[in-house]
Amino acid sequence: MVDQFESTDSVRSGAPLRYLRSAVFPEPLGLRHGETLPGVEVAYETYGTLNEDRSNAVLICHAITGDSHPARHDPDDDPGWWEGLVGPGKAVDTDRMFVICSNVLGGCRGTTGPGTINPATGIPYGSDFPLVTVEDMVDVQKRLVDLLGVKSLRAVVGGSLGGHQVLCWATRYPEYVKTAVVIAASARLTAQAIAFDVVGRNAIQTDPSFHGGQYYGTGEHPRTGLALARMLGHITYLSSDAMTRKFDLDRHAPRDIVTDFEKRFSVGSYLAYQGKQFVGRFDANSYVAITLAMDNFDLGATRERRLDSFRGAKCDWLVVSFSSDWLFPPAQSRELVALMTTLGQSVSYCEIETDGGHDSFLLPKDIKQFAPLVAAKLGAPKPNEPSSRPDDDRILELIPANSSVLDLGCGEGDLLARLKARGAPLLCGVEVSTDLIAATMQHGVDAIDYDLNVGLPEFPDGRFDYVVLSSTLQVVPNVEHLLEEALRVGRRAIVGFTNFAHRTLREMFGLEGRAPKAPGSYSYDWYNTPNRRFPSIQDMLDLCEKMGVVVEHARYYDDTNGRVIGDDEDPNLAAETALLVLSKR
């Protein structure tokens, strides 16, 4: 049975952090909006050991209500908010990496924020705390990284607001970042996402106990307003399916908790509980300050401005989104990927299928899905060497050395890995399976989760020398469109397919009266096959003629007998499989 009160906040508390460290920077900090802080204190934690050449540092960036404690330091330590991702042997492996995580500027867990004493007045800043931005947060992190003797970051990793910090690091300090891992984030918030934050801030600022933000020392705190803001936030973090799963079965049986909020329904008691728990560990002014920073984050209102923002980045990227995240929908992540590919930057992308909503980047079951992607991006050891398959051997013969290649339906990336070993300058795979994308990435090759049914709009014209479609065309509904796209982004396309006019398949249908089946991608039964198309060689040649596509080279294979079909034979009858090298006239 689902524990209704279980949430991503469950492991967090306001208790002192055992391994918290503090760095004080007495130098003034100029802020993006023109104000200046006379000095800054930063609360942070580190894991692992910085290696001799200082090349293994990873910066973890937290979301709105996170802190400097992503994981346990030892079995007796309190759990962290990213326990499934960070630690010994995990994706962010503290046995190999030196991991840094700091509380953001404006926070309430030790870093300078509204609750900090203002040296000009001798009392907490409160509402006098200046407006800070994500850029200001990153500038403070940069000071900390420099203090720790780190000259470059192996990776910067973060989700939600943490993802915005990653984007800012990569575009603001490009020389420092080797790999940027952006999870459930965007170039800017949607108006709808900002609207939820506006309502939350209004709830806080109109609470009678807010006292214009100067509630410190009054004995009062805007607990009701902060609880309402958190309740609203929790609604945006979950998906409709997740809420149904958690609360629909016993919607009229709420938990009996002590609260002034409505608890007629089970979802109401859940929200009341989450609001009450949050008030005990977070400061209302910090919530206002940090949500404003997130809402003001903006890498450009137009595609051209966003391209300008990303143009200076020098890192390789991993972008992760979640199918049920309506706060930061996958389309926003795909837009980031399109910007990166347009600029010729190295990027891998995956959309994780889940009903967890935006909170998925913190949920253990979803972390298990995307952790292998992060591990691969951070250079986790490869489990095995690429396999040598006959189809790949044949394709390799058709691709000249030093050619750039896009492999549509790349599987585990074996072909791309072998091309990389030959020194190919640019490689990328397209897949839809998270496991296959991770396997491809483990070869050190980019892979993108993409629906080929819509073409290849994220890739610019002529980006690759070759686009490979081996056993791919049969599964897409619009073959003609995908071929056009392949020949738009590639100078040539290599198309491999099973020939359904082969004599053995003809006999299966003509003599046995059964739907033909062939080894490999056509080995399914007629009632459960993912294949939409069953072309013959002649069908494919006719399509090429119709589209004005040139068949530069054709090879036909008798796989059963391990031979190439000769010029004196009819390939449409004798060949089991075909490889065509195509180009546009």
N, C-alpha and C positions, 0 to 999 in steps of 0.2 A: 504493500500500500504506500502511496506517495505521502511523504511527510509534508503537510501543507505549509508549515512554517520554515522549512528548509529553503535557504536562498544563498546567493553568493556572499551575503553579509554574515552568514552564520559563523564563519571562522574568525571574524574580526571583532575587536573589542578596543576599549580605550585604555587597557592596561599598559603599564610601562613596557617598552621594548628592551629586552635584555642586552641585545648587541648593538643598540643604537650608538652612533658616534656623531659628533658635531664638529663642523668647521665654521670658523668665524672669518668673514672677509670685511675688514674695516673700511675698505675703499668704497666711495660712493658708487651706487649702481644707477646709471641713467636708464630710464624706462622708455618704452617705445612711444608712449603718449606724452612725453615731455617732462614728467615729474622725475624726481630723484629720491632714492632711498639712501640715507647716510651710511649704511652698512648692511650686510646681510649675514645671517646665520643659517647654515644648512644642516639638516638632520639626514643622516645616510647610514646605510649598512653595506658591507662588502662580504663576498663569499669567494672562496678559492684563493689562489695565489697568482700575482702578476708574474709572468715569466721573464726571463732574462732580457729578451729583446722588446719587452713591453708590447707584445702584439696580440695578446689574448684577452683584452678587456672587452666586456659586454655591458652596455648600459641598459637597464630595464626602466621603462617609463610607466608610471601608474596612471590610472583613470581618475575620475573626479573625486571619488571618496576613498581612494587607496592611500598607501603610505610607503614608507621605505622598507617594509617587511614583506617581500614576495614569497619567502619560503623559510622553513626551519633552518637553524644553524646546527642543531643537534637534536637527538630524540627528546630531550627535556624542554626544548624551546616550544613556544606557541606556533601553531600552523600559520602559514602565510597565505596571501590572497591568490598567488599563482603557484601553489604547491605542486600541481601536476606537471608544470613546465620547467621549473628551476630546481636544481639539486644534483647530487652525485649520480652520474649515469643517465640523467634525464636530457631532454632536448637541449636546454641551456645547461650544459654539463659543468658543474662547479669543480669537478675533478680536472677538467681541461681548461676552463675559463676563469678569469677573474671578473666576477660579477659585481656591478655597482648599482645601487638603487637609492634614490634620494626622495624625500618629501618635497613636493613642488613649492615654489614661491607662492605665497598666499594661503598655504595650508595651515593645519592646526596640530601637526604632530612633530613640532620641533623646528621647522623652517620658518623664517620670518613671514609673518602674516598679520591679519587684523588684530589678533590677540597679543601680538608682541608689543612691548613697551616702546612708545614713541619718545625718543630722547629729547624732543623739543618740548614735550608736555609732562613727561613722567608718568603717564597713564597709557593703557593700551590704545593703539591706533583706532580701533573700531571703524567707524564710517570714514575716518580721515585716511585710512589706508588707501594708497593710490590705485588707480585702475592698472592691473597688470595683464599681460598678454602671454600667449604660448611662447612667443619669441623671448620675452623676459625670463620665463621659466627655463628655457633652454640656455640662455646666457648665464644664468646662475649655475646650471649643471656644468656648463663649460668651465667655469671657475673651479668647480669641484674636481672635474676630470684633470685639469691642469695641476691642481694641488696634489693629486694622487700620483703624479708623475706619468700619466698616460698621454702619449703623444698622438695616438690614433686609436679609434675604436674598431675592434673586429666586427662588432655589430651594435646597432641600437634597436631595441625590441619594445613594442608597446601596442596596446589595444585601446580603442575609443579615444579619449583625450590623450592617452599614452601614444596612440598612433599618430595623432596630430603633432606631438612632440618629435616623433621619429621623422615625419615629413619635414618638420622645421629644421632638425639637425642636418638632414641630408641636403637641404637647399640653402641653409644658412652657414653651415660649416662643412662644405663638401670635402675638403681636404682631410677631415678627421674621420669620416665614416666609410668603412669598406662595404658593409652590408646593412641594409635597412629593412626591417621586418614590420610591416604595417598591417595591423589586424583590426577589422571592423571600424574603419575610419574613412575620411573623405577629405577632399580639398577645401570644403567649407560645409557648414551645416545647412540643411534645408530650412525654409521658413517655418515648416511645421515643427521641426526639432527645436528651433529657437523658441517657438510659441510655448512649448511645454516648460522650458526653462523660465520664460517670462512669468508664467503663472506661478511656478514654484517660488521665484524671488518675491513676487507680490504677496504670496502667502506669508513669507518670512517678514517682509518689511512693513506689512500692515498689522502684524501681531502687536497688541498693546504693550507687550513686554520687550519689544524691539528697541524702544527708546532712541529711535534714529540711529541705531547701530552702536550706541554708547551704553550698552546694558552691563558692561563689566563693572563689578563692584556694587551693583544695585541689589544683588540677591535675586534678580529675575533674569530669565532667559526666554527668548521667543520659541519655547518648546513646541507649542501648537503649530506655529507657522513652519518651523523646520520639519516637524513630523509630516505635515501635509505636503511639503515639497518633496520629501523622500517617498511618500506614498505615490505621488504622481510620477516620480522618477521610476519607481518599480513597475508601474504599468507600462512605461515605454520600454523597459528592459526585457519584458516577456513578450511572447507571441500569443496570438489568440489560441492556437492549438495547445500551447503550454499551459495557459490559464484553464482551458477546458479540462486538460488532463489532471491538473492539480485540484480544481475546485468544483467541477460540474457534478460529479457523482454525489457529493453530499453538500450541495450548495446551500441547503437550508439547515445545515448542522454546523454552525460556526463554533470555534473554540471559545470557551468562556474565559476571557482575559479581562483584567482591570483596565478600562479605557473609557475616555469620554467620547471616543469616536464610534460611529455606527458599526455594529457587528451583527446585523440581521442575517447576513450571508457569510459563507465561509471565506470568500475572497475579501470581505470587509474585515474580518478578524485577522486575516493574514496581513493586510495592509496596515492595520492599526498596530499590530505587533512589530512589523518592520520599522514603522515610524518611531515607535517607542524605543526600540533598540538603537536606532541611529542617533537619536537625540542624546543618548548617553555617551556617545563617543566622538561627536563631531560638533564643530562650532558653526553657528548660523552665518556669521560674517564671512568665514572661509568658504562656505557653500556659495554665497553670493559672488565672492571674488573669483572663484574657480570656474563657476558656470559662465560668468561674463567673459572670462578669458577664452573659454571654449566657443562661445557664441560669436566672438569677434575674430576667431581664427579664419583666415580667408587667403587662399593662394590664387585667387582670381575669379571674377564673375563670368568671364568668357573663356572659351577654349584657348584663344590666343594668349590671354594673360596667364593662364595656367601653364601653357607651354613655356612662357618666359620664366615663370617661377621654377620650373623643373629643369630648365636648360643647363644650369650650372652644376647639377648633381653628378657625382662621379662614382657613386656606389652601384652595386647590384642590388636588386630589390626582390623581396617576397611580399606579396599582397594576399591577404586571406579575408574572405567574407563569409557570411552565414545566410543560408537560404531564407530563413524566417525573420531576419533582422529588418524591421521596417523603420527603425530609427536611423540606421546607416545601411540602406539597402544595397544588395550586391551590384546594382547598376552603377553606384558611385565608385565602388572598387574597380569595376571594369573600365570606368572612365579614366581612373588613375593609370591602369595598365595600358590603355590606348595612348595616353600622353607619353608614357615611358617608351613604348615601342615606336611611336612616331619619331621620338628623339634618338632612337637607336640604342637605348639603354637596356641593360640586361635585366630581365624581370621574369619571375615565375608567379603564377596566380592559381588559386584554388578556391572554389565556392563549396563550403561544407554543408552537406544536407543535414538539417536538424530542425527541431521545433523549438529550440531553446531561446530564440529571439536574440536580441543584442547581448544579453548576458552570456551567450554561448562561449565567448572568449574566456570566461572564467569558470565554466562548468566542467567538472572532471570528465564526463563522457565525451564532450566535444574537444577538450584538450587532447584526449587520446587520438582523435582523428587528425588534428592539425599539427600535433607535436612532431611526427615524423618529417613533416615539411620543414619545420624550423631546424630540426636536427640535421637534415640533409643540407640546408643552406649554411649551417655553421660547420660543415665539414665532418659530419659523423662518418666513421669508417664504413666503407662499402661492404655489404654482406658477401658479395660475390662479383666475379668479373662478368662482363657482358657475354651472353651466349652467342654462338656462331650458328645462325640458322640459314638454311639454303636460300630462302627468299632474300635475306639481307646480303648474302654473298653475291647474289645476282644483281641486286641494286647497286652495291658498292662498285661493281665492274662498270656501271654506267655513269658514275659520278666522278669527274676528274678531281685530282687532288686540289686542296685549297679552295674548294667550292663551299659557299654558304648554303645551308639546307634547312628547310622547314618540313618537319615530318608530321603529317596529319593522321592521327591515330598511331602515336609512337609506341604504344605499349609500355614496356619497362625501360624504353630508351636504349635498347641494345645497339640498334643501328647507329643512333646518334653518338653513343659512346665510342663505337669503332671509328666513326668519322672524326671525332675529337682526337682520338689517338693518331689519326693520320695528319692532324694539324689543321682541320677546318677552322676558318676564322670566325664563323658565326653559325650557331646551331640553336634550334628551338623545336620543341615538340608540342603537340596539341593532344590532350586527352580529357576525359571526363571523370575518370576514377581517381580518387584521392590517393589510393595505394600506388597506382601506376605513375601518377605525377611525382610522388615522393621517390619512387624507384628511379625514375629518370633523373631527378635532381641529385640523387646520390652519385650519379656518374659525373656530376659537375656540369650538367646541361640544364638550361632553362626549360620549363614546361608550363603550359598555360591551359587552364580548364576553360574550354570554350565549346559552344554549340555550333557545330559546322553547318547546321541548317540555316543559319543567318549569314553565312559567308565568312569573310575574313576582314571586316571593316577596321579592326585595330591595327592592321599592318599596312604600311605605305606601299605605293607602287614600286615594283622592282627591288624589293628589300632583299630577296634571296636569289641565288643562282638556280636552285632547284627546289621544287615543292614535291614531296613524295606523298602519294596516296596509294598505299599498298593495302588492299582489302578494306577499303574505306568507302568507296563510292556506292557500294551496294546498300549501305545503311542510311544514307541521307535521302530526303524526299526530293530535293531539287538538284539533281546531278549536273545539269547544264550550268546552273548558277555557280556551283562550287568549282567546276572546271574553269569557268571564266575568272573566278576569284583567284584560283591557284595560278593561272597564267597572268594575272594582274600583279600579284605580289612576287611571283617568281618568273625568271626568264624562261625556264623550262619546267615542265611537270613530268614526273615519272609515275605512271599509273599501272598498278598491278591488280589483276583480277582473275577469278576462275572462269573458264570458258564453258558456258552452259550448252554449247553445241557439240561438246566433245562426245565421241562415239559411245563411251560407257554411260554417259548421262542420258543420251538419246535412247539407249537400250533400256535403261531403268524405266523410262517413261513409256516407250513404245512397246516393249515386250513384257515388262512386269506390271505396267499400269500404275506405277507408284511415283510420287513426287521425287525427283532426283535429289540425292545428297552427295556432297563431295567432301573430301578431307579438309580440315582447317575451318575457315570462317563460314563455310556452307554445310557444316556437319550437323546442323540442327534439324529437328523434325519440322514439318511444314506448319504445325500449329503453335510452335513456340520460337520460331526463328526471328531474330532481330533484323534480318535482311529484308529490304524492300525491293531490291533489283536482282535479276538473274540474267545478266547480259551474255551474249556470245561475242566472239571476236568481231564478227561481221557487224553486229549491232554497234559496237564501240567505234569501228572504223566509219560507219555511216554517220554517227553522231559527230565525229571529228570533221567530216566533210561538211555537214550541215552548219557547224559553228565556225568554219574557216580555220580550223586548227591543223597544223602540219604535223604529221607523224614522221619525226626525224629518224627514228630508229625503232624497230620492233623485234622482240625476241619471244619465241613461243617454245613451250616446254612440255615434253612428255615426262611427267613426274614419276609415273609408275616405273618407267625403264631408265630414268635418269639421263635423258638426252635432250638436246636441242633439236627442234623440228627443222628439217632441211628445206631448202628453197623449192625442191621438187614435190613437196607434200602440201596438202590443203590444211593449213593450221586450224581452220574453223572446225575441222573434223578430227584432226590428229592431236591437237594441243590441249592439255588439261589446264594450263595457266598461261598468262601472257603478261609481258611488260612492254609498255609503250613509252617512248620519250617524245613529249609533245611540246610544241611552241606555237606562238601566234604568227600569222602571216604578217 
